[in-house]
């Protein structure tokens, strides 16, 4: 149950990442969020950080209605 709360809290940060205007800012927030989620579920954090950073960079290209 504690992991569920951790994951939900970190997913909230992804919503904040959508408010960032530059790719670099979204990549930083995405990397941090991905790292924390990966650690919360038992990973080492590196894969989560890489996936989060990539998602942050391409967010405005894939879903411009959510990431501006």
N, C-alpha and C positions, 0 to 999 in steps of 0.2 A: 504494500500500500504506500509505503514511503517513496518508493521509486516512481509510482504513478504521480505523486505530487511534484517530485523533482522534474519529471519529464514535462508535466503540464506547465510548470513555472518557466522552464527553458523554452518551451514552444511559444510562450508569450513573448519572448525576446525576438522570435522570428517575425512577429507582428510589428515590433518596433523597427526591425531591419527594413521593412517595406517603406518606412517613412524617410529613410536615408536617401539623399539625392544622387550620390556618386556610387560608382561600382566599387571603389576602394572601401568606402564606408560600409556598404552592404556586405562586402567580402569579409571585413573584420568582424562584424556582428555575427555573420553566418558561421565563421570559423569558431568563434567563441561559443556560440550556441551548440554547434555540432560537437565540439569537444566535450562540453558539459553533458550533453545527452549521451554520448558514447561512454563517458566515464560512469554515468548513472546506471547504465545497463550492463556494466562490467567490462567494457573495452578499455583499450589503452589511450584512447582519445585522438590518436593521429588520423585514423580513417574518418572519424566524425568531423574533425576540423577540416579535412580536405573536402569532404562532401558539402559541408556547410558553406565554406568559402566559394566553392563552385556554384552552389545554388544561389548565393548572394549576388554573384557577378552576373549570372544569366537570368536572374529573376525579371528584370525589366524588359528583356528581349522575349522571354517566353510568355509572361503574363503581365503585359503593360498596364492592365486595368488595376492590378494590385500593387505593383512596384513602379513608382514614378520617380 
